Amino acid sequence: MRILVLAEDADRLCSALGAGGCEVTVKNHSGEAEHLLLCERFDVIVFHPRSDDPYFLTRMLRDYPGRPLVAWLRSSSSTRVSELLDAGADEVLDGTMDDRELLARVRNAARHGRRHASQAIELGELKIFSPSGKASWHGEPLPLTKRERGVLLALAETVGETVPREIIYRKVWGYSMVRGDRSVDVNVKRLRDKLTQADVDLRIRTTPGVGYRLIAQAAKPDEAPVAIL
């Protein structure tokens, strides 16, 4: 199990995880951690809620839905625990826990994440499996490429909401999008064409200058054509 730890003074936590057979990577700054997440896959993200970056958890929930997020506190605080759980953290650890409990709680968070990842997103008769992105319509597999599956999954995870091109690119290609890159637009066009050919009852709408959103409803007969890019 691979674990990314974003925390200072977490030596005992890292030692407990390492002794339990986990591969632990430690970063001290959120920018370094987020850059690494673009390139590598981790089973669990452990972070210390820092005052210099109060929105780290929010970004992780947005950019890596389904990835277990575990907060690390140096000392026990029921108030802080409740705040972090309400904010979206899957688990909260603290320095009063012994090594066995720390390891057990991280393993449990990882199991929860795997269960979440194996679930299918169902939008009517469209079923999309995470993390592969394989999709079916009325039980028939859709002939999508790996990139098209990734784009569809990225849109389906927040159906109805606009997903910026940069976020789609990061999720599907795994690193930051270069200015002027049209890979997302090209794959969205191909995906739209295939959904239309298969009579899939959903639409991908463009939010000009921002990105795309998936609409889980049929277009009306008199509806104006959707812009391709």
DRENPA-3360 file (N, C-alpha, C; in nm, 2 decimals, always signed):
BEGIN
1 = MRILVLAE = +0.08/-0.12/+0.00/+0.00/+0.00/+0.00/+0.09/+0.12/+0.00 ~ +0.06/+0.21/-0.09/+0.14/+0.34/-0.11/+0.07/+0.45/-0.04 ~ +0.14/+0.52/+0.05/+0.08/+0.63/+0.12/+0.16/+0.76/+0.10 ~ +0.10/+0.87/+0.07/+0.16/+1.00/+0.07/+0.13/+1.07/+0.19 ~ +0.23/+1.12/+0.26/+0.22/+1.19/+0.39/+0.26/+1.33/+0.37 ~ +0.17/+1.43/+0.39/+0.20/+1.57/+0.38/+0.19/+1.62/+0.52 ~ +0.30/+1.62/+0.59/+0.30/+1.66/+0.73/+0.44/+1.67/+0.78 ~ +0.46/+1.77/+0.87/+0.59/+1.78/+0.94/+0.57/+1.71/+1.08;
9 = DADRLCSA = +0.68/+1.67/+1.14/+0.68/+1.61/+1.27/+0.59/+1.49/+1.27 ~ +0.60/+1.41/+1.17/+0.51/+1.29/+1.16/+0.60/+1.16/+1.16 ~ +0.72/+1.17/+1.22/+0.81/+1.06/+1.22/+0.75/+0.93/+1.27 ~ +0.68/+0.94/+1.39/+0.63/+0.82/+1.45/+0.52/+0.76/+1.36 ~ +0.44/+0.84/+1.30/+0.33/+0.79/+1.21/+0.40/+0.72/+1.10 ~ +0.49/+0.78/+1.03/+0.56/+0.72/+0.92/+0.63/+0.59/+0.96 ~ +0.69/+0.59/+1.08/+0.75/+0.47/+1.13/+0.65/+0.35/+1.15 ~ +0.54/+0.39/+1.20/+0.43/+0.29/+1.23/+0.38/+0.23/+1.09;
17 = LGAGGCEV = +0.36/+0.32/+1.00/+0.31/+0.27/+0.87/+0.42/+0.19/+0.79 ~ +0.54/+0.23/+0.80/+0.65/+0.16/+0.74/+0.67/+0.02/+0.80 ~ +0.66/+0.01/+0.93/+0.67/-0.12/+1.00/+0.56/-0.21/+0.96 ~ +0.45/-0.15/+0.92/+0.33/-0.23/+0.88/+0.33/-0.27/+0.74 ~ +0.44/-0.24/+0.67/+0.46/-0.29/+0.53/+0.41/-0.18/+0.43 ~ +0.38/-0.06/+0.47/+0.34/+0.04/+0.38/+0.46/+0.11/+0.31 ~ +0.45/+0.15/+0.19/+0.55/+0.24/+0.12/+0.51/+0.38/+0.14 ~ +0.59/+0.45/+0.22/+0.55/+0.59/+0.26/+0.64/+0.69/+0.19;
25 = TVKNHSGE = +0.58/+0.79/+0.13/+0.65/+0.91/+0.08/+0.61/+1.03/+0.15 ~ +0.70/+1.11/+0.20/+0.68/+1.23/+0.28/+0.71/+1.35/+0.20 ~ +0.62/+1.45/+0.21/+0.64/+1.58/+0.15/+0.60/+1.68/+0.26 ~ +0.68/+1.79/+0.26/+0.65/+1.90/+0.36/+0.57/+2.01/+0.31 ~ +0.55/+2.02/+0.18/+0.47/+2.13/+0.12/+0.36/+2.08/+0.03 ~ +0.25/+2.15/+0.04/+0.13/+2.10/-0.04/+0.16/+2.11/-0.19 ~ +0.24/+2.21/-0.24/+0.27/+2.21/-0.38/+0.35/+2.09/-0.43 ~ +0.44/+2.05/-0.35/+0.52/+1.93/-0.38/+0.43/+1.80/-0.38;
33 = AEHLLLCE = +0.34/+1.79/-0.29/+0.25/+1.68/-0.28/+0.16/+1.67/-0.40 ~ +0.10/+1.79/-0.44/+0.01/+1.79/-0.55/+0.08/+1.76/-0.68 ~ +0.20/+1.81/-0.69/+0.28/+1.78/-0.82/+0.30/+1.63/-0.83 ~ +0.34/+1.57/-0.71/+0.36/+1.42/-0.71/+0.24/+1.34/-0.75 ~ +0.12/+1.39/-0.70/-0.01/+1.32/-0.73/-0.04/+1.33/-0.88 ~ +0.01/+1.42/-0.95/-0.01/+1.43/-1.09/+0.06/+1.31/-1.17 ~ +0.16/+1.26/-1.11/+0.25/+1.17/-1.17/+0.24/+1.03/-1.12 ~ +0.20/+1.01/-0.99/+0.20/+0.88/-0.93/+0.07/+0.86/-0.86;
41 = RFDVIVFH = +0.04/+0.73/-0.84/-0.08/+0.69/-0.77/-0.05/+0.64/-0.63 ~ -0.13/+0.70/-0.53/-0.12/+0.66/-0.39/-0.25/+0.61/-0.35 ~ -0.25/+0.51/-0.26/-0.37/+0.45/-0.20/-0.44/+0.53/-0.10 ~ -0.36/+0.61/-0.02/-0.41/+0.69/+0.08/-0.33/+0.82/+0.09 ~ -0.39/+0.93/+0.11/-0.33/+1.06/+0.13/-0.34/+1.10/+0.28 ~ -0.23/+1.11/+0.35/-0.24/+1.16/+0.49/-0.19/+1.30/+0.50 ~ -0.26/+1.39/+0.56/-0.22/+1.53/+0.56/-0.24/+1.59/+0.70 ~ -0.16/+1.70/+0.73/-0.18/+1.77/+0.85/-0.25/+1.90/+0.81;
49 = PRSDDPYF = -0.37/+1.93/+0.87/-0.44/+2.06/+0.83/-0.36/+2.18/+0.88 ~ -0.31/+2.25/+0.78/-0.21/+2.36/+0.81/-0.28/+2.49/+0.78 ~ -0.25/+2.59/+0.87/-0.31/+2.72/+0.86/-0.26/+2.79/+0.73 ~ -0.14/+2.76/+0.68/-0.09/+2.82/+0.56/-0.15/+2.77/+0.43 ~ -0.23/+2.66/+0.44/-0.30/+2.61/+0.32/-0.43/+2.55/+0.37 ~ -0.53/+2.63/+0.41/-0.65/+2.58/+0.46/-0.74/+2.51/+0.36 ~ -0.71/+2.52/+0.23/-0.80/+2.46/+0.13/-0.74/+2.34/+0.06 ~ -0.64/+2.28/+0.13/-0.58/+2.16/+0.07/-0.68/+2.04/+0.06;
57 = LTRMLRDY = -0.76/+2.02/+0.17/-0.86/+1.92/+0.18/-0.97/+1.94/+0.07 ~ -1.01/+2.07/+0.05/-1.11/+2.10/-0.05/-1.06/+2.07/-0.19 ~ -0.93/+2.10/-0.22/-0.88/+2.07/-0.35/-0.87/+1.92/-0.37 ~ -0.83/+1.84/-0.27/-0.82/+1.70/-0.28/-0.96/+1.63/-0.31 ~ -1.06/+1.68/-0.24/-1.19/+1.63/-0.26/-1.24/+1.66/-0.40 ~ -1.20/+1.77/-0.45/-1.25/+1.81/-0.59/-1.17/+1.74/-0.69 ~ -1.04/+1.73/-0.68/-0.95/+1.67/-0.78/-0.93/+1.52/-0.78 ~ -0.95/+1.46/-0.66/-0.93/+1.32/-0.64/-1.04/+1.25/-0.57;
65 = PGRPLVAW = -1.16/+1.26/-0.63/-1.28/+1.20/-0.56/-1.26/+1.05/-0.54 ~ -1.30/+1.00/-0.42/-1.28/+0.86/-0.39/-1.15/+0.82/-0.33 ~ -1.05/+0.91/-0.34/-0.92/+0.88/-0.28/-0.93/+0.90/-0.13 ~ -0.89/+0.80/-0.05/-0.90/+0.82/+0.10/-0.81/+0.93/+0.15 ~ -0.87/+1.02/+0.23/-0.80/+1.14/+0.28/-0.80/+1.13/+0.44 ~ -0.68/+1.12/+0.49/-0.67/+1.09/+0.64/-0.59/+1.21/+0.70 ~ -0.65/+1.28/+0.80/-0.59/+1.39/+0.87/-0.50/+1.34/+0.98 ~ -0.39/+1.41/+1.01/-0.30/+1.38/+1.11/-0.29/+1.50/+1.21;
73 = LRSSSSTR = -0.32/+1.47/+1.34/-0.31/+1.58/+1.44/-0.21/+1.53/+1.54 ~ -0.12/+1.62/+1.58/-0.02/+1.59/+1.68/-0.08/+1.55/+1.81 ~ -0.19/+1.62/+1.85/-0.26/+1.59/+1.98/-0.41/+1.57/+1.95 ~ -0.47/+1.50/+2.05/-0.61/+1.48/+2.03/-0.70/+1.60/+2.05 ~ -0.80/+1.62/+1.97/-0.89/+1.73/+1.98/-1.02/+1.69/+1.92 ~ -1.12/+1.67/+2.01/-1.25/+1.62/+1.96/-1.32/+1.73/+1.87 ~ -1.30/+1.86/+1.90/-1.35/+1.96/+1.82/-1.29/+1.96/+1.68 ~ -1.16/+1.95/+1.67/-1.09/+1.95/+1.54/-1.13/+1.82/+1.46;
81 = VSELLDAG = -1.14/+1.71/+1.53/-1.18/+1.59/+1.46/-1.32/+1.60/+1.40 ~ -1.41/+1.65/+1.47/-1.55/+1.67/+1.41/-1.54/+1.77/+1.30 ~ -1.46/+1.87/+1.31/-1.45/+1.97/+1.20/-1.40/+1.91/+1.07 ~ -1.29/+1.82/+1.09/-1.23/+1.76/+0.97/-1.32/+1.66/+0.91 ~ -1.39/+1.58/+0.99/-1.48/+1.48/+0.94/-1.60/+1.55/+0.86 ~ -1.65/+1.65/+0.92/-1.76/+1.73/+0.85/-1.71/+1.79/+0.72 ~ -1.58/+1.82/+0.71/-1.53/+1.88/+0.59/-1.50/+1.78/+0.48 ~ -1.50/+1.65/+0.52/-1.48/+1.55/+0.41/-1.37/+1.45/+0.44;
89 = ADEVLDGT = -1.29/+1.47/+0.54/-1.19/+1.37/+0.57/-1.25/+1.23/+0.60 ~ -1.18/+1.13/+0.56/-1.23/+0.99/+0.58/-1.19/+0.94/+0.72 ~ -1.08/+0.99/+0.77/-1.03/+0.94/+0.90/-0.95/+1.05/+0.96 ~ -0.94/+1.05/+1.09/-0.85/+1.15/+1.16/-0.76/+1.07/+1.26 ~ -0.63/+1.09/+1.25/-0.54/+1.02/+1.34/-0.48/+1.13/+1.43 ~ -0.43/+1.08/+1.55/-0.36/+1.18/+1.64/-0.25/+1.11/+1.71 ~ -0.16/+1.19/+1.77/-0.04/+1.14/+1.84/-0.06/+1.05/+1.96 ~ -0.19/+1.05/+2.01/-0.21/+0.97/+2.13/-0.24/+0.82/+2.10;
97 = MDDRELLA = -0.26/+0.79/+1.97/-0.29/+0.65/+1.93/-0.16/+0.57/+1.92 ~ -0.17/+0.44/+1.95/-0.05/+0.36/+1.94/-0.03/+0.32/+1.80 ~ +0.09/+0.26/+1.77/+0.12/+0.23/+1.64/+0.02/+0.13/+1.57 ~ -0.02/+0.03/+1.64/-0.12/-0.06/+1.59/-0.25/+0.00/+1.54 ~ -0.30/+0.10/+1.63/-0.42/+0.17/+1.59/-0.40/+0.26/+1.47 ~ -0.29/+0.33/+1.47/-0.26/+0.41/+1.35/-0.26/+0.33/+1.22 ~ -0.19/+0.22/+1.22/-0.19/+0.13/+1.10/-0.33/+0.08/+1.07 ~ -0.40/+0.03/+1.17/-0.53/-0.02/+1.14/-0.63/+0.08/+1.08;
105 = RVRNAARH = -0.62/+0.20/+1.13/-0.71/+0.31/+1.08/-0.68/+0.34/+0.94 ~ -0.55/+0.35/+0.91/-0.51/+0.38/+0.77/-0.55/+0.27/+0.68 ~ -0.53/+0.14/+0.72/-0.57/+0.03/+0.64/-0.72/+0.03/+0.61 ~ -0.80/+0.07/+0.72/-0.95/+0.07/+0.70/-0.99/+0.18/+0.60 ~ -0.92/+0.29/+0.61/-0.95/+0.40/+0.51/-0.92/+0.35/+0.37 ~ -0.81/+0.28/+0.35/-0.77/+0.23/+0.22/-0.88/+0.13/+0.17 ~ -0.93/+0.04/+0.26/-1.03/-0.05/+0.22/-1.16/+0.02/+0.17 ~ -1.19/+0.12/+0.25/-1.31/+0.20/+0.21/-1.29/+0.26/+0.08;
113 = GRRHASQA = -1.17/+0.31/+0.05/-1.15/+0.37/-0.08/-1.16/+0.27/-0.19 ~ -1.11/+0.15/-0.17/-1.12/+0.05/-0.28/-1.26/+0.01/-0.30 ~ -1.34/+0.00/-0.20/-1.48/-0.03/-0.22/-1.55/+0.08/-0.30 ~ -1.52/+0.21/-0.26/-1.58/+0.32/-0.34/-1.53/+0.31/-0.48 ~ -1.40/+0.28/-0.51/-1.35/+0.29/-0.64/-1.41/+0.18/-0.73 ~ -1.45/+0.07/-0.67/-1.51/-0.04/-0.75/-1.66/-0.03/-0.78 ~ -1.72/+0.08/-0.72/-1.86/+0.10/-0.75/-1.88/+0.16/-0.89 ~ -2.00/+0.13/-0.94/-2.04/+0.19/-1.07/-2.12/+0.31/-1.05;
121 = IELGELKI = -2.10/+0.41/-1.14/-2.19/+0.53/-1.15/-2.30/+0.49/-1.24 ~ -2.42/+0.51/-1.20/-2.54/+0.47/-1.29/-2.62/+0.60/-1.31 ~ -2.63/+0.63/-1.44/-2.71/+0.75/-1.49/-2.81/+0.70/-1.58 ~ -2.93/+0.66/-1.53/-3.03/+0.59/-1.61/-2.98/+0.46/-1.65 ~ -2.98/+0.44/-1.78/-2.93/+0.31/-1.84/-2.78/+0.31/-1.87 ~ -2.71/+0.42/-1.84/-2.57/+0.43/-1.86/-2.50/+0.39/-1.73 ~ -2.41/+0.30/-1.74/-2.33/+0.25/-1.62/-2.18/+0.27/-1.65 ~ -2.11/+0.34/-1.56/-1.97/+0.36/-1.58/-1.90/+0.31/-1.45;
129 = FSPSGKAS = -1.80/+0.23/-1.48/-1.73/+0.16/-1.37/-1.60/+0.24/-1.34 ~ -1.57/+0.26/-1.21/-1.45/+0.33/-1.17/-1.36/+0.23/-1.11 ~ -1.23/+0.24/-1.13/-1.16/+0.35/-1.20/-1.13/+0.33/-1.34 ~ -1.18/+0.22/-1.40/-1.14/+0.19/-1.54/-1.21/+0.28/-1.64 ~ -1.33/+0.33/-1.60/-1.41/+0.41/-1.69/-1.49/+0.33/-1.80 ~ -1.48/+0.20/-1.79/-1.56/+0.12/-1.89/-1.70/+0.15/-1.87 ~ -1.78/+0.16/-1.98/-1.92/+0.20/-1.97/-2.00/+0.12/-2.06 ~ -2.13/+0.11/-2.02/-2.23/+0.03/-2.10/-2.36/+0.11/-2.10;
137 = WHGEPLPL = -2.43/+0.09/-2.21/-2.56/+0.15/-2.23/-2.67/+0.04/-2.26 ~ -2.77/+0.03/-2.17/-2.86/-0.08/-2.18/-2.79/-0.21/-2.17 ~ -2.68/-0.22/-2.10/-2.61/-0.35/-2.09/-2.51/-0.38/-2.20 ~ -2.51/-0.29/-2.30/-2.41/-0.31/-2.41/-2.29/-0.22/-2.39 ~ -2.17/-0.28/-2.40/-2.05/-0.20/-2.38/-2.04/-0.09/-2.49 ~ -1.99/+0.02/-2.44/-1.96/+0.13/-2.54/-1.82/+0.12/-2.59 ~ -1.80/+0.13/-2.72/-1.66/+0.12/-2.77/-1.58/+0.25/-2.76 ~ -1.54/+0.27/-2.63/-1.46/+0.40/-2.61/-1.31/+0.36/-2.59;
145 = TKRERGVL = -1.23/+0.46/-2.63/-1.09/+0.45/-2.60/-1.06/+0.47/-2.46 ~ -0.93/+0.45/-2.41/-0.89/+0.47/-2.27/-0.91/+0.62/-2.24 ~ -0.87/+0.71/-2.33/-0.89/+0.85/-2.30/-1.03/+0.90/-2.30 ~ -1.11/+0.84/-2.39/-1.26/+0.88/-2.39/-1.33/+0.83/-2.26 ~ -1.29/+0.71/-2.22/-1.34/+0.65/-2.09/-1.31/+0.74/-1.97 ~ -1.18/+0.79/-1.97/-1.14/+0.88/-1.86/-1.21/+1.01/-1.86 ~ -1.24/+1.07/-1.98/-1.31/+1.19/-1.99/-1.45/+1.17/-1.94 ~ -1.52/+1.06/-1.98/-1.66/+1.03/-1.94/-1.66/+1.02/-1.79;
153 = LALAETVG = -1.57/+0.94/-1.73/-1.57/+0.92/-1.59/-1.55/+1.05/-1.51 ~ -1.46/+1.14/-1.56/-1.43/+1.27/-1.50/-1.56/+1.35/-1.50 ~ -1.64/+1.35/-1.60/-1.76/+1.43/-1.61/-1.87/+1.36/-1.53 ~ -1.88/+1.23/-1.53/-1.99/+1.16/-1.46/-1.97/+1.17/-1.31 ~ -1.85/+1.19/-1.26/-1.83/+1.19/-1.11/-1.89/+1.32/-1.05 ~ -1.91/+1.42/-1.13/-1.98/+1.54/-1.08/-2.09/+1.58/-1.19 ~ -2.17/+1.49/-1.22/-2.27/+1.51/-1.33/-2.35/+1.64/-1.30 ~ -2.37/+1.72/-1.40/-2.45/+1.84/-1.39/-2.36/+1.96/-1.36;
161 = ETVPREII = -2.24/+1.94/-1.32/-2.15/+2.05/-1.28/-2.04/+2.06/-1.39 ~ -2.00/+2.18/-1.41/-1.89/+2.20/-1.51/-1.75/+2.16/-1.45 ~ -1.68/+2.08/-1.53/-1.55/+2.04/-1.49/-1.45/+2.11/-1.58 ~ -1.36/+2.19/-1.52/-1.26/+2.27/-1.61/-1.18/+2.18/-1.69 ~ -1.14/+2.22/-1.81/-1.05/+2.14/-1.89/-0.92/+2.10/-1.82 ~ -0.87/+2.19/-1.74/-0.74/+2.16/-1.67/-0.76/+2.04/-1.57 ~ -0.87/+2.03/-1.51/-0.90/+1.92/-1.41/-0.92/+1.79/-1.49 ~ -1.00/+1.80/-1.60/-1.01/+1.68/-1.68/-0.88/+1.63/-1.73;
169 = YRKVWGYS = -0.80/+1.72/-1.78/-0.66/+1.68/-1.83/-0.58/+1.61/-1.72 ~ -0.58/+1.67/-1.60/-0.50/+1.62/-1.49/-0.55/+1.48/-1.45 ~ -0.68/+1.46/-1.45/-0.73/+1.33/-1.41/-0.71/+1.22/-1.52 ~ -0.72/+1.26/-1.64/-0.71/+1.16/-1.75/-0.56/+1.14/-1.80 ~ -0.49/+1.25/-1.82/-0.35/+1.24/-1.87/-0.25/+1.23/-1.75 ~ -0.28/+1.28/-1.63/-0.20/+1.26/-1.52/-0.10/+1.37/-1.49 ~ -0.10/+1.48/-1.57/-0.01/+1.59/-1.54/-0.08/+1.72/-1.58 ~ -0.02/+1.83/-1.56/-0.08/+1.96/-1.59/-0.09/+1.99/-1.74;
177 = MVRGDRSV = -0.19/+2.05/-1.78/-0.22/+2.08/-1.92/-0.14/+2.20/-1.97 ~ -0.07/+2.18/-2.08/+0.01/+2.29/-2.14/-0.09/+2.39/-2.21 ~ -0.06/+2.52/-2.20/-0.15/+2.62/-2.26/-0.16/+2.59/-2.41 ~ -0.28/+2.59/-2.46/-0.31/+2.57/-2.60/-0.33/+2.42/-2.64 ~ -0.31/+2.33/-2.54/-0.34/+2.19/-2.57/-0.49/+2.16/-2.59 ~ -0.52/+2.09/-2.70/-0.66/+2.07/-2.74/-0.70/+1.92/-2.72 ~ -0.62/+1.85/-2.64/-0.65/+1.71/-2.63/-0.78/+1.68/-2.56 ~ -0.82/+1.76/-2.46/-0.95/+1.74/-2.40/-1.06/+1.77/-2.50;
185 = DVNVKRLR = -1.05/+1.88/-2.57/-1.16/+1.91/-2.67/-1.17/+1.80/-2.78 ~ -1.06/+1.75/-2.83/-1.06/+1.65/-2.93/-1.13/+1.52/-2.88 ~ -1.10/+1.48/-2.75/-1.16/+1.36/-2.70/-1.30/+1.38/-2.66 ~ -1.34/+1.50/-2.62/-1.48/+1.53/-2.59/-1.56/+1.52/-2.72 ~ -1.51/+1.57/-2.83/-1.58/+1.56/-2.96/-1.60/+1.41/-3.00 ~ -1.50/+1.33/-2.99/-1.51/+1.19/-3.02/-1.61/+1.12/-2.93 ~ -1.60/+1.16/-2.80/-1.69/+1.09/-2.70/-1.84/+1.13/-2.74 ~ -1.86/+1.26/-2.77/-2.00/+1.30/-2.81/-2.05/+1.22/-2.93;
193 = DKLTQADV = -1.96/+1.21/-3.03/-2.00/+1.13/-3.15/-2.04/+0.99/-3.11 ~ -1.96/+0.93/-3.03/-1.99/+0.79/-3.00/-2.12/+0.77/-2.91 ~ -2.14/+0.87/-2.82/-2.26/+0.87/-2.74/-2.38/+0.89/-2.83 ~ -2.37/+0.97/-2.93/-2.48/+1.00/-3.02/-2.51/+0.87/-3.11 ~ -2.40/+0.81/-3.16/-2.41/+0.69/-3.24/-2.48/+0.58/-3.16 ~ -2.46/+0.57/-3.03/-2.51/+0.46/-2.95/-2.65/+0.50/-2.89 ~ -2.70/+0.62/-2.93/-2.83/+0.67/-2.88/-2.83/+0.69/-2.73 ~ -2.72/+0.72/-2.67/-2.71/+0.74/-2.53/-2.79/+0.87/-2.49;
201 = DLRIRTTP = -2.88/+0.86/-2.39/-2.97/+0.97/-2.36/-2.91/+1.07/-2.26 ~ -2.79/+1.11/-2.30/-2.72/+1.22/-2.22/-2.65/+1.32/-2.31 ~ -2.62/+1.43/-2.26/-2.55/+1.53/-2.34/-2.43/+1.59/-2.27 ~ -2.33/+1.62/-2.35/-2.21/+1.69/-2.29/-2.22/+1.84/-2.34 ~ -2.23/+1.93/-2.24/-2.25/+2.07/-2.28/-2.12/+2.14/-2.25 ~ -2.09/+2.24/-2.34/-1.97/+2.33/-2.32/-2.00/+2.45/-2.24 ~ -1.92/+2.47/-2.14/-1.92/+2.60/-2.07/-1.81/+2.68/-2.13 ~ -1.84/+2.78/-2.21/-1.73/+2.85/-2.29/-1.62/+2.91/-2.20;
209 = GVGYRLIA = -1.50/+2.88/-2.24/-1.38/+2.93/-2.17/-1.35/+2.86/-2.04 ~ -1.43/+2.76/-2.00/-1.41/+2.69/-1.88/-1.39/+2.54/-1.90 ~ -1.49/+2.47/-1.94/-1.48/+2.32/-1.96/-1.61/+2.26/-2.00 ~ -1.65/+2.14/-1.95/-1.76/+2.07/-1.99/-1.84/+2.02/-1.88 ~ -1.97/+1.99/-1.90/-2.05/+1.92/-1.80/-2.14/+1.82/-1.87 ~ -2.17/+1.71/-1.79/-2.26/+1.61/-1.84/-2.40/+1.63/-1.79 ~ -2.49/+1.63/-1.88/-2.63/+1.65/-1.85/-2.71/+1.51/-1.86 ~ -2.76/+1.47/-1.75/-2.83/+1.34/-1.75/-2.97/+1.35/-1.78;
217 = QAAKPDEA = -3.00/+1.40/-1.91/-3.14/+1.40/-1.95/-3.13/+1.42/-2.11 ~ -3.24/+1.38/-2.17/-3.25/+1.38/-2.31/-3.27/+1.53/-2.36 ~ -3.21/+1.55/-2.48/-3.23/+1.68/-2.54/-3.37/+1.69/-2.60 ~ -3.43/+1.81/-2.59/-3.56/+1.82/-2.65/-3.55/+1.83/-2.80 ~ -3.65/+1.79/-2.87/-3.64/+1.79/-3.02/-3.61/+1.92/-3.08 ~ -3.67/+2.03/-3.02/-3.64/+2.16/-3.08/-3.52/+2.23/-3.01 ~ -3.44/+2.16/-2.94/-3.33/+2.22/-2.87/-3.22/+2.26/-2.97 ~ -3.16/+2.37/-2.96/-3.05/+2.41/-3.05/-2.93/+2.32/-3.04;
225 = PVAIL = -2.86/+2.30/-3.15/-2.75/+2.21/-3.16/-2.64/+2.25/-3.05 ~ -2.57/+2.15/-3.00/-2.47/+2.18/-2.90/-2.34/+2.21/-2.97 ~ -2.27/+2.32/-2.94/-2.14/+2.35/-3.00/-2.04/+2.23/-2.97 ~ -1.96/+2.20/-3.07/-1.87/+2.09/-3.06/-1.75/+2.13/-2.97 ~ -1.70/+2.25/-2.99/-1.58/+2.29/-2.91/-1.61/+2.43/-2.86;
% end
